[in-house]
């Protein structure tokens, strides 16, 4: 996704100040290694925060390309690795996102589900909000019978504070439509998501 020049300039200014702060801690930030660091760091940070106008356009385009549904069975895309930042610390979060929906009359290509998760994740968002936003899109905007989202997030802000690695994983889930109304559908989704993946690949 394209970088916004104004946002990039502001991020670069910010990282220049961060480097000055690092200099106060006894590091030689005038060393060659840091020559382009502020701008590189700004670009890296921008990659974790997409322009929401560009995202809306892409999400709309993605949802517009559907196929007629031949079956109305659960469509599931498991363990998509996505990246974002938390709004409280602006530190990176690595998500493992599983998404499902039951079509009414149209289906998305499978790669579109993972694209959708990767697009929406890139921003300063609470994991809970990311979960609900994905569930809403797959239910309301896709006019499906229901949707379910299960996310595990590895939050750098929690991992870096010295808590054990698995305590730093936050789990959220959201369900809509038939997944909310029918406990068996919900259980089937969770069983598929939580099944050990060493069986197939
Ligand atoms: Zn945080």
Boltz pocket constraint, residues with backbone or C-beta under 6 A from the ligand:
constraints:
  - pocket:
      binder: B
      contacts: [[A, 86], [A, 87], [A, 88], [A, 89], [A, 90], [A, 91], [A, 155], [A, 157], [A, 158]]
      max_distance: 6.0
